[in-house]
Amino acid sequence: MQYANEQDRYDAIRASTLAKLQSRRADLAVLEGEALVRKLTEEALAEYYTDQIAANYAWDYVEREVRRALDEA
C-alpha cells in the first residue's frame, strides 16, 4: 500500500499493532517486555517494508510506534 508520507505509515503500524494486541494472539500472550516489543517490531517491519535497507533505517521509528500501541492497549 502506498502512503502519502512516513507518518501515515507509522499510524498504520500503530493501528495494526493495536489490533494484534486486542486479538489476544496466543504467540503474543506468552511474551512480555522487550521480547514482545521486538516480536511486534519485526512483524511490522516485515509487513510494511519490502526494502530491507529501508526497514533497517526505520527500525527505531517503527519500534516507537509499537511502544505507543502497547501504551494505548
Phi, psi and omega in degrees: 000141178271142178240145181296327178201175183294328180297322176298319178296316180296322176297320178295321178297315179298316180295319179295319179295318177300317179297320178296319180292321181286339179283349179056047178302137183299320181292336178272332183296333182273353181260153175210165176059224185294330178295320178292317178300314181297315180300312182292324178295315179298319178297316181296317179297318179294325183281323189253354180229127177262341181263119183298323179295316178296321179296317178298318179296323186274356186312307184299320181292318180292318178300321178299317180291325176296315179297321176298318179296320177297321177295324181283336185287000000 
